[in-house]
Amino acid sequence: MKLHYAGASGYRASFAYEPNWIKLWNGLSPRISVSMMFDSNKLRANAPTGIGILTDPTKGAGRAEFRAFSAEIGLPLYRLEGGHGAFTFYAGSGWMVAKTKTLGTANSAFLRLAIPESQKLMTPTFSFTGEYRPASAVSFLDVGEVLKFSGISAGLFTFRSQGMWTLGASAGLIWRL
C-alpha cells in the first residue's frame, strides 16, 4: 500500500483593539480580538492488491477542512521594558464558532464508497501570547502613513473540537492604524 499525505499551511488572521481608555495593572489595556482560521489536510492511498474485503486494486482518499471565527478578550499579565523595546504577555479566553467538513472515499473496480460529514460547533478558546514592540518609531515595514509597524507576536492557542483538544501555535507581525 502507498500513502501520500498532503498537509497545507493554514492561516489565522486576527484583528485586535486595545482601548486606551481602560487601564488595568501596570497601566496596560486589555485586548479584544476577532480571528478567522482555515486549515485543510488530504490523504491518498493506493492498494494495488486491495484492502480487506476489497480484493481488487483499490484507491482511497480523505480530505478534512476546518473554518472558524472567534472572539476573545486578552488580559495583560506582565510587561518588561528595556531600552530597545517592551515585551508584553497576555492570557486570553473567548468563544469560537467552527465548521468542519470531512470526506472519505474508497474506489475499486466493483465498489464506490463516499462518506461525507459536516459538523458545526461552538467551543471556548484559550490563548497565551507574547509580543515584542520595538522602541524605534520608524521601520522599513511601515505602509505609508496608514499602517505603522509595531512589533512581532508569538502565541499558543487551544480549543476543544470533536472529542479532543487542539493546540496551535502562531507567529505574526503587528501593524497599528
DONUSE-824549 format. One line per field, with one value per residue (C-alpha): residue number from 1; residue in three letters; x, y, z. Coordinates in steps of 0.2 Angstrom, whole numbers, m for minus. Each point is the difference from the previous one (the first is absolute). Layout:
DONUSE-824549
n	(NUM  ...)
res	(ALA  ...)
xx	(X  ...)
yy	(Y  ...)
zz	(Z  ...)
//
This chain:
DONUSE-824549
n	(1  2  3  4  5  6  7  8  9  10  11  12  13  14  15  16  17  18  19  20  21  22  23  24  25  26  27  28  29  30  31  32  33  34  35  36  37  38  39  40  41  42  43  44  45  46  47  48  49  50  51  52  53  54  55  56  57  58  59  60  61  62  63  64  65  66  67  68  69  70  71  72  73  74  75  76  77  78  79  80  81  82  83  84  85  86  87  88  89  90  91  92  93  94  95  96  97  98  99  100  101  102  103  104  105  106  107  108  109  110  111  112  113  114  115  116  117  118  119  120  121  122  123  124  125  126  127  128  129  130  131  132  133  134  135  136  137  138  139  140  141  142  143  144  145  146  147  148  149  150  151  152  153  154  155  156  157  158  159  160  161  162  163  164  165  166  167  168  169  170  171  172  173  174  175  176  177)
res	(MET  LYS  LEU  HIS  TYR  ALA  GLY  ALA  SER  GLY  TYR  ARG  ALA  SER  PHE  ALA  TYR  GLU  PRO  ASN  TRP  ILE  LYS  LEU  TRP  ASN  GLY  LEU  SER  PRO  ARG  ILE  SER  VAL  SER  MET  MET  PHE  ASP  SER  ASN  LYS  LEU  ARG  ALA  ASN  ALA  PRO  THR  GLY  ILE  GLY  ILE  LEU  THR  ASP  PRO  THR  LYS  GLY  ALA  GLY  ARG  ALA  GLU  PHE  ARG  ALA  PHE  SER  ALA  GLU  ILE  GLY  LEU  PRO  LEU  TYR  ARG  LEU  GLU  GLY  GLY  HIS  GLY  ALA  PHE  THR  PHE  TYR  ALA  GLY  SER  GLY  TRP  MET  VAL  ALA  LYS  THR  LYS  THR  LEU  GLY  THR  ALA  ASN  SER  ALA  PHE  LEU  ARG  LEU  ALA  ILE  PRO  GLU  SER  GLN  LYS  LEU  MET  THR  PRO  THR  PHE  SER  PHE  THR  GLY  GLU  TYR  ARG  PRO  ALA  SER  ALA  VAL  SER  PHE  LEU  ASP  VAL  GLY  GLU  VAL  LEU  LYS  PHE  SER  GLY  ILE  SER  ALA  GLY  LEU  PHE  THR  PHE  ARG  SER  GLN  GLY  MET  TRP  THR  LEU  GLY  ALA  SER  ALA  GLY  LEU  ILE  TRP  ARG  LEU)
xx	(0  6  m5  2  m4  m2  m1  m3  5  m15  m3  m6  m4  m3  m6  3  m6  8  m11  12  m14  0  16  3  16  16  m10  m3  m16  m10  0  m17  4  m10  9  m4  8  1  10  m1  8  m1  5  1  2  3  m1  5  m6  m15  m5  m9  m16  5  11  2  11  m7  3  m5  0  m4  m2  m3  m4  m2  m7  m2  m4  4  m1  11  5  19  5  18  10  17  10  19  8  17  10  m4  m18  m13  m6  m18  m9  m19  m12  m16  m16  m15  m12  2  m13  7  m5  9  m2  7  m1  6  m1  5  m1  3  m5  m17  m3  m1  m2  m1  m2  m3  m2  m2  m1  m3  6  2  14  10  18  15  16  17  9  16  5  15  m3  16  4  5  m14  5  1  2  m16  m11  m13  m1  m8  m14  8  14  10  m1  8  m1  m10  0  m13  m8  m19  m11  m18  m11  m5  m10  6  18  9  10  15  7  15  0  13  m4  4  m9  m5  m10  m12)
yy	(0  18  15  18  14  17  12  19  15  7  18  10  19  10  18  7  16  6  14  12  7  m16  m2  m15  m4  7  12  m13  m2  m16  m6  m5  m10  m9  m13  m11  m17  m12  m17  m15  m17  m14  m18  m12  m18  m13  m19  m9  m17  7  3  m12  m6  11  m13  10  15  14  18  11  18  11  18  11  19  11  18  10  18  5  14  2  11  0  7  6  m10  8  13  1  16  4  12  m9  m3  m9  m18  m3  m16  m3  m14  m1  m9  1  m10  m8  m5  m13  m11  m16  m10  m17  m11  m18  m10  m18  m5  m17  m9  m6  13  18  7  18  6  19  8  18  6  17  4  14  m2  10  6  3  9  6  13  9  15  11  19  9  17  7  11  m3  m17  m6  m11  16  1  19  11  m13  m15  1  m15  m3  m17  m19  m12  m19  m10  m16  m3  m15  m5  m15  m8  m17  m11  8  16  9  9  13  12  16  14  16  18  15  16  14  12)
zz	(0  m4  10  m4  12  m6  15  m4  11  7  4  14  m2  15  3  18  9  16  8  7  11  10  11  10  11  m6  m11  m13  m10  m3  m18  m9  m16  m14  m10  m15  m3  m14  m1  m12  m2  m13  0  m15  0  m14  4  m16  8  9  18  11  m9  m15  m9  m16  m2  11  2  15  5  14  2  15  1  15  0  15  7  18  12  15  14  5  17  2  12  0  m9  0  m8  m5  m11  m16  3  11  2  5  4  m1  5  m9  m1  m11  m12  m17  m13  m12  m14  m5  m16  m3  m15  m1  m16  m5  m19  m7  m16  8  14  3  17  6  17  2  17  6  17  9  17  13  12  12  m4  10  m5  7  m11  2  m11  m2  m5  m5  7  m17  m9  m18  m9  m18  4  1  m13  m5  13  3  8  12  4  19  4  m1  10  3  9  5  m2  4  m2  1  m16  m2  14  2  4  m14  3  m12  m1  m9  m5  m7  m4  8  m9  8  m9)
//
